[in-house]
Amino acid sequence: MNNHDLLIYNTLTRTKQKFVPLQPGHVGMYVCGPTVYGDAHLGHARPAVTFDLVFRYLKHLGYKVRYVRNITDVGHLEHDADEGEDKIAKKARLEQLEPMEVAQHYTNRFNDAMKKLNVLPPSIEPHATGHIIEQEQLVQQIFDAGYAYESNGSVYFDVEKYNKDHHYGILSGRNLDDVRDASRELDGVGEKRNQADFALWKKAQPEHIMRWPSPWGDGFPGWHCECTAMGRKYLGDTFDIHGGGLDLIFPHHECEIAQAVAAQGKQMVRYWMHNNMITINGKKMGKSYNNFITLDEFFTGSHPLLQLLHSPGALSQHRRLLERGAASLGKRPRTPYGGHQAAGTHRAAGCRHHRERVCRKAHRRLLRRARRRL
């Protein structure tokens, strides 16, 4: 193994830390994968590409890496809540298909897109529906530890009781009062004892297609259970890295921490890593905002926003920025069509103080900005 120190920004500690694996020479990494009820968009590609780079770099350093990236094919309800319809079941109902047809179709589409992006496949790609037993075992452990309760055939995590013994909000920096304020008003809590409680197991209504038997009756696991259960199965009770997008810090990853500590009495993950989100007009790219660019649209350039970025007028503007910045530095810039343009004089760039360091830095920034746009 190369003697390179790797620094990781750990969301849990909010500091950069030297990476030291749990087992010398080996790294266990779990990354949250897609919920497969529709075509993937650029927002889904970002964590895949980000942690592909982490995966490759760890291997470059000489580590043997077990990289687990899950497929969510059950339990992810609309609006990431504990009520509503399962996203995959809803898609199946609308298209008159079996839920597993929907899940398989979009899993295949996602993996094909990853190949086009040159993203390596993970070491293991577990599906939530293939690990119902492990999720039921997790729920039972939490129940036995006294941090869960049954209500009308569903099982909920008792956040208030957990918070008395541990700290709910350790990852996101929230306290329980903040969580309560952000939750529904008390009148809408329904089966829950408290607003902040989250589902570990949901009772299946008669019309619900996706259901499994359990000690609490027929139902399906809560969304947060799958990653805790599958991470522990393939990487052990404690492993090195857990990754995902910033939008998963709360509630998903916060709930994962609570589940693991409640079930086994200790933290499951040593380094939490999160990538930033792709935004359009200041909003997170997402299907709920209807502001997404699918990967097919990205590959073909067929989305209107992509056509705008690559219109002749936009390219001309970006080229002028590139030429102006390069000319101010006395360099010959490459054009987007190959070849070179004459650098011109510094006077043509409109700057009379080219010897000043501040001005040169500004022009370098301008040059970098133009190159990125091209």
ZAMI-926630 format. One record per residue: residue in three letters; x, y, z of N, C-alpha, C in turn. Coordinates in steps of 0.05 Angstrom, whole numbers, plus 5000, padded with zeros to 4 digits. Layout:
<rs>
ALAXYZXYZXYZ
...
</rs>
This chain:
<rs>
MET501749765000500050005000501750255000
ASN501050454984502550704983502250855009
ASN504450985017504351135042503351415037
HIS500751435031499451695026497351735048
ASP497451965061495252025080492852125065
LEU490552005070488052085058486452235079
LEU485652475073483952635091481052625081
ILE479252575099476452555092474852755109
TYR473152915097471353085112469152905123
ASN469052875150467152705163464752875172
THR462452825160460052985167459452955197
LEU460052725208459352685237460952865255
THR463452905250465153075267465453365256
ARG464653395231464853655217467753755216
THR469553565212472353615209473553435188
LYS475853525178477453345161479053155179
GLN478952905173480352705190482052525173
LYS484352445184486052255170484551985169
PHE484451875146482951615143484751385152
VAL483751245172485051005182482950775182
PRO483250575164481250375162481050205187
LEU478750085191478249915214480149675213
GLN480449555190482249335186484449425166
PRO486949415174489149505157489049375129
GLY489149535108489149435081486449385070
HIS484349405085481649345076479749585082
VAL477949645064475949855068473149755062
GLY471349805080468549755075467050015070
MET465650035047464250285040461450225031
TYR459550365042456750335035455650595025
VAL454350595002453250834990450250794983
CYS448550984990445750954984445250974954
GLY443950774943443350774915440550874909
PRO439650834884437150954875434650804884
THR432450944885429750824887428750794859
VAL428350544850428050494822425050494813
TYR423950734811421150754802420950944778
GLY423251024767423251204744426151234734
ASP426451354711429051394699430851574717
ALA433351504718435251654734435751924721
HIS436252124737437052394727439852464737
LEU440652704729443452794736443852794767
GLY441752854782442052854811442752584822
HIS441652364809442352094817445152024809
ALA446052134787448752064777450952184794
ARG450352414807452552544822453752374844
PRO452152254862453352084882454751834870
ALA453551734848454751494835457551564825
VAL457851794812460451884801462351954824
THR461252104844462952194866464251954881
PHE462551754887463651534903465051324885
ASP464551334859466251184841469151284842
LEU469451544844472151664847473451584873
VAL471851584895472851494921473651204919
PHE471951034907472550754904475150704889
ARG475450844866477850814849480350914864
TYR480051134879482451244892483351064915
LEU481450954930482150774951483550534940
LYS482650434917483950204905486750284895
HIS486950534884489550634875491550644898
LEU490550714922492350714945493150444955
GLY491950234943492749964950490849814969
TYR488549944975486649814993484949604978
LYS484149404991482249214981479549314991
VAL477749404972475349544979472849364973
ARG471149344993468549234988466549464988
TYR465549514964463749744959460849634955
VAL459149714973456349634972454549874965
ARG452949844944451050054937448349924932
ASN446450004948443849864948441949954926
ILE439849784922437649854905435149854923
THR433750084925431350094940428950024922
ASP427749794928425449704912422949644929
VAL423049744954420649734971420949924994
GLY418750025005418850175030419250465028
HIS419950565004420450865001417750984994
LEU416451105014413751215009413951494997
GLU411851594987411751864975412652074995
HIS414052274986414952505002416852415025
ASP418052175022419952075043418652065070
ALA416052015071414552015096413751735105
ASP412351725128411451465138408551405129
GLU407351585114404651545104404751575074
GLY402651475060402551495032403151235018
GLU403251254991403651014975406550964969
ASP407250704968409950634960410450734931
LYS412850854927413350974900413250764878
ILE414450534883414550324862411750204858
ALA410350154880407650044878405750244862
LYS406150504867404550694853405150694823
LYS407650674816408450664788407250414775
ALA407450184789406349934779403349954774
ARG401950084793399050114790398350284766
LEU399850504762399250684740399850554713
GLU401950384712402750264687401649984684
GLN400049894704398849624703401049404700
LEU403049424717405149224717405549114746
GLU407048904748407848804774409948994785
PRO409949044811412049214823414849134815
MET415348864815418048774809418848824780
GLU416748834762417348904734418349194733
VAL417049364748417849644749420749674760
ALA421149534782423849554795426049444778
GLN425549214765427549094748428149264723
HIS426049374711426349544687428149784693
TYR427549924715429050174721431750114733
THR432049884746434749794755436549754731
ASN435449614710437049574686437749834673
ARG435750014672436250274659438450434674
PHE438350424701440350564717443050444712
ASN443350184712445950064709447050114681
ASP445250114660446250184633447350464632
ALA445950654646446850924647449550954661
MET449950794682452450804696454750704679
LYS454250514662456250414643457050644624
LYS455050784614455651004595457251224609
LEU456951254635458451454650461151344659
ASN461751094652464250964660464550934690
VAL462250904703462250854732462450554737
LEU464450484753464850204759462450084775
PRO461749834771459649714787460649674816
PRO458949674835459849624863460549334866
SER461849274888462548994894460048834899
ILE458048954912455548824919453249034914
GLU451148944901448849114897446348984908
PRO445948994934443648864947441049014943
HIS438848864941436148974938434648954964
ALA433149154971431649164996429748924998
THR428448844975426548624976427948354981
GLY430448344976431948094980433048075009
HIS432348265026433448275053431248335073
ILE428948235069426648275087427248145114
ILE428347905114428947765139430947925156
GLU433048035144434948195158433748445170
GLN431848555155430548805165428648735188
GLU427248515187425548435209427248375234
GLN429548255230431348205253432248465265
LEU432948655249433748925259431449045276
VAL429049035265426749145280426349005306
GLN426648745306426348585331428448665352
GLN430948705343433048785361432449055374
ILE431549245358430849505368428449485387
PHE426549315380424249265397425049155424
ASP426848945423427748815448429349005466
ALA430749205453432349395468430549615481
GLY428049615474426149805486425950075472
TYR426850085447426750335432424650335409
ALA422850145410420750125390418150045403
TYR415950105390413250025400411449965377
GLU409549795382407649715362405049875364
SER403949945341401550105341399850025317
ASN397649885322395849805300397149645278
GLY398949475286400349295267402849415255
SER403449665260405949795251407849815275
VAL410349845269412449875290413850135285
TYR414050305306415350565304417750585323
PHE419750735314422050795331421351015351
ASP421950965376421251165397423551355400
VAL423451575385425551775384425951905411
GLU423851975425424052115450425551945471
LYS424851695472426251515492429151485484
TYR429651445459432451425449434051675456
ASN432851905452434252155457435052195486
LYS433552065504434252085532436851935539
ASP437251715524439651555529441951615511
HIS441351725487443351785467442752065456
HIS443752125433443252385421442052345394
TYR439552395391438352395364438752665351
GLY440252665329440952915316443952955315
ILE445452745322448352775324449652835296
LEU448452735275449552765248448653035236
SER446053095238444953335225445253585242
GLY445853555268446153785285443453885296
ARG441353735291438653815300438253705329
ASN436453845343435553735369432653645366
LEU431653515386429053395384426853605380
ASP427253835393425254055390425154145361
ASP427454165347427454235319425954035302
VAL426353785308425053575293422053585297
ARG421153635322418353655327417153895312
ASP418554115312417454355298417254315268
ALA419054145257418954095228417053875220
SER415953735240414153515234411253615233
ARG409453435229406653505227405553605254
GLU403453745254402153825279401153575293
LEU401053605319400453375336397853235328
ASP395853375318393353255311393653045289
GLY395853075273396152895250398052665255
VAL398952625280400852415286399752145281
GLY397152095287395951845282396951625300
GLU398151425288399051185303401551245321
LYS402951455315405451515329404851635357
ARG406751575375406551705402407551995400
ASN409552035383410752305381411152365351
GLN411252625345411552715318414052605305
ALA416252595320418852535308419252235304
ASP417552065315417951775312417751695282
PHE419251495274419251405246418651115245
ALA417651025222416750745218419050555215
LEU418950335229420850115225419449895209
TRP416849855213415249655198412449775195
LYS411449765171408849875165406849645159
LYS404549665172402349475166401449525137
ALA401049305122400149325095397149345094
GLN396049535081393149565077392249345057
PRO389749285056388849065039389649105009
GLU389649355000390349394972393349404966
HIS394949384987397849404984398949144973
ILE400249154949401248914936403748804949
MET405548974956408148894967407948854997
ARG407948595006407548535034409048275041
TRP409848265066411248025076410247965104
PRO410147705112409347635139411547725159
SER410647795183412547865204411247815231
PRO412747835253411547795280409347995286
TRP409248215271407348425276405048425255
GLY405048225238402948205218404148265190
ASP402548225169403448275142404048575138
GLY406248625125407048905121409648925105
PHE411049145108413549195094415249375111
PRO417949355107419749515124419749805118
GLY420349965139420650255135423150305118
TRP423150535104425350605086428050595099
HIS428250695124430950725136432150455144
CYS430550245146431649995156433549855137
GLU433049885111434549715092437649765093
CYS438450025094441250085093442749985119
THR441350015141442549925166442849615165
ALA440749485157440749185156442849085136
MET442849195112444649095091447549175096
GLY447849415107450549505113451849315134
ARG450349245154451349065175451948785164
LYS450148695146450448425135453048395119
TYR453548585102455848555083458448685092
LEU458248875112460649015120461248985150
GLY459348865165459748825193458349035210
ASP458348985236456949175254458149455255
THR460749465248462149725246463749715220
PHE463449925204465049935179465950215174
ASP467550255153469050505150467550745140
ILE466350715116465150955103462250905095
HIS460651105100457851105090457551365075
GLY456551345050456351575033453551615022
GLY453051855011450551924999450352224995
GLY448152314985447752594980447152755006
LEU447553015005447053185028444153165037
ASP442353125018439553115025438752865042
LEU440652675044440052435060440952455089
ILE442452675095443352705123441052685142
PHE438952825136436452815152434052795134
PRO432352595138432352425162433752155158
HIS434452075133435251805128437651715144
HIS439851855141442351765155442151815185
GLU440752015193440352055222438851815234
CYS436851725220435351485229436951235228
GLU438751215209440550975207442250965232
ILE443351195240445051195264443451115288
ALA441051225291439351155314438750855315
GLN438050745292437350455290439750285298
ALA442150355288444550195294445150205324
VAL445150445335445850475363443750335381
ALA441250365374439150225389439449925388
ALA440149815365440249525361442749405372
GLN445049545370447549415378449149575398
GLY448049805407449349955428451750115420
LYS452350135394454650285385454250385357
GLN455850585349455650695322456450475301
MET455250505278455750315256457850415237
VAL458050675234459750795213461850985226
ARG464250975215466451135226466751395211
TYR466351395185466651635169464151675152
TRP462751895156460351955139461252165118
MET460752095093461452265071458952345055
HIS458752595047456352685032457152865009
ASN456052814986456552984963454353204962
ASN455053424950453153644946451053564925
MET449053734922446853674903447053844878
ILE446053734856445853894832443354064835
THR443554314828441354504831440754634804
ILE438154704801437354864777435655094788
ASN436655334781435355584791435155584822
GLY437155484835437355494864435855274878
LYS434555094863433154874876434454604869
LYS434354424889435454154885434054034861
MET435653904844434453764821432953524832
GLY430353494825428753274835426153244820
LYS425053004820422552954806420253104819
SER420453144845418253294859418153584850
TYR420453694841420453974831420053984801
ASN420053754788419753744759421853924745
ASN424353914756426454074745428953904738
PHE428453654731430653464728431353424699
ILE433753334694434753264668435452964669
THR434052794655434552514656437352454643
LEU438452224650441052154638440852114608
ASP438552004599438151984570438252254556
GLU436952454569436952724558439752844559
PHE441252774580444052864582445752754560
PHE445452494555447152354535446552464507
THR443952524502443152604475443252914472
GLY443353054494443153344493440453454485
SER438353294490435653364481434153534500
HIS435053574525433553744544433954034536
PRO431754194538431954474530434154634544
LEU434654574569436754714583439554654572
LEU439954404563442454324551442754454524
GLN440554474509440654604483441354904486
LEU440355024507440855304512443855344518
LEU444955164534447855194541449655164517
HIS448755004497450454944474449455084449
SER447855294452446855434428449255604417
PRO449155664391451355824379451856084394
GLY449756214403450156464418451656424444
ALA450856214458452156164484455156084479
LEU455655924458458355844453460056084445
SER458956264430460456504422461156674446
GLN459156694465459756854489461956724505
HIS461756464508463756324524466556344511
ARG466556324484469156344471470356624474
ARG468656834473469657104478470857134506
LEU469557014526470657024553473356884554
LEU473556654540476056504540478256674527
GLU477656784504479656944489480457184505
ARG478557314518479257554533481057494557
GLY480357274571481957194594484757114586
ALA484956954564487556864555489257094544
ALA487957274530489457504519490557674542
SER489157704564490157864586492557744599
LEU492957484595495257344606497457304586
GLY496857394561498857364540499157084530
LYS496956934531497056654523495356614497
ARG495856394484494356324460492256114468
PRO489656194470487656004478486855804456
ARG486155564465484955374446481955454442
THR481055444417478255494412476655234415
PRO474055254418472455004420472454844395
TYR473454964373473454814347476254714340
GLY478054714359480754624354482454864344
GLY485154824343486855044334487155254355
HIS488455474348488955694367488055954355
GLN487556144372486856414365489256594373
ALA489656804358491756984366491157104393
ALA493157124410492657214438491857504438
GLY492857664420492157944421493858084442
THR493158334447494658484467493158504492
HIS494558564513493258594539491458844539
ARG492159044523490559284522487759214511
ALA487659014492485058944480483158824500
ALA484258714522482658594542481458804561
GLY482259054557480959264572482159304600
CYS484659214604485959244630488559384628
ARG488859604642491359764641493259694663
HIS492659514680494359454703495059164704
HIS495959064681496358774678498658674695
ARG500258844704502558754721501758704750
GLU499358804757498558774785497558494790
ARG498458384812497858104818494858054820
VAL493458234833490558204836489158184810
CYS489958354791488658354765489258084750
ARG491657984752492357734739490757504750
LYS490357504777488757294789485857304779
ALA484857544776482057574766481857464738
HIS483857514722483657424694484057114693
ARG485557004711485856714712483156584719
ARG481756714738479156604745477256624721
LEU477356844707475656874683476256664663
LEU478856604659479656394640478556124648
ARG478856054674477955794683474955774680
ARG473455994686470555994683469755944654
ALA471156074636470456034607471055754598
ARG473255644607473855364599471855164610
ARG470955214635468955034646466355044629
ARG465655274621463155304605463455164578
LEU465855164567466255034541466454734544
</rs>
